């Protein structure tokens, strides 16, 4: 499980080879064997004994900002593999094969968007017109998502343009099915301008931390990406690899709002900026973790969604390592809708 610390003043220490959490008069003991990662999103106190216990069990400690984005982390110092993967990753990043990989990631993202809208449409008989235009736009962008012998930078720009067109149609459509008070005008990030984007940004933040961990355990360098190469002074590969999995956050958020699980007291508004508060974060984290812990069919097996991220990071590492003159492993194709 993912141990999330949201309550200010929580003290985390170690007692009898377990994590001990103290919150005023409450004391909780949790075995490290049950913990995959620790997320700290507020003012907490962490003992060195607790940090060592986490490192001994390969549990990373992630610090989140108020938007849910990872600020930093503590992890075991041993990388997931040799430097060979990272050298190959640097080579592939400037080769056509790198673009082929990222096209497959963006293709999976768009296919997930179209499938999710179709699922929502089928659950709303008689309202096909709300969805038809957005689905058509996404499918047109998808059909244009092809690789050619153009300049690599030009291809990157074209990919990002098609991704943006599909994304705008997708979120405009999602807005129309929200309760009227929670409809929104497209994506807004830092800061979020509405409750929907505030919750979505927080869910994306949880996914970012999981994808980064998956990269590290697979021996991949989180800073060497294929699409977001020079666009971010951040973990570029994380921005690439998260694309097929963003739908996990989007599903969680849509069902929270359409199920009327989000209340006004869960977020704060100030100067046209909206953020989750201490009452809202536990609700969103619980919903996100519940969704990630559900099992879906993956390679003819039942696998939790959160574990698929690690499987696909390892698959990406194997693709990068494969010699050009042999058949490379296929990229993922997850169909759960």
Protein Blocks (a to p, Z undefined) as FASTA:
>chain_A
ZZddfbghiacddeehiacddehjaccdddfklpfbdcdfbdcdddfklmmmmmmnopac
ddddfkopafbdcddfbdfbdfklmmmmmmmmmgmklmmmmmmmmmmmmmmmmmmmmmmm
mmmghilmmmmmmmmmmmmmmmmmccdfbdfklmmmmmmmmmmmmmmmmmmmmmmmgcfk
lgcehjafbdcfbfklmmmmmmmmmmmmmmmmmmmmnopafklcfklmmlpccdfklmmm
mmmmmmmmmmmmmmmmmnopacfklpcceehiacddfklmmmmmmmmmmmmmpccdeehi
acdfklmmmmmmmmmmmmmmpcfkbccdddddddfZZ
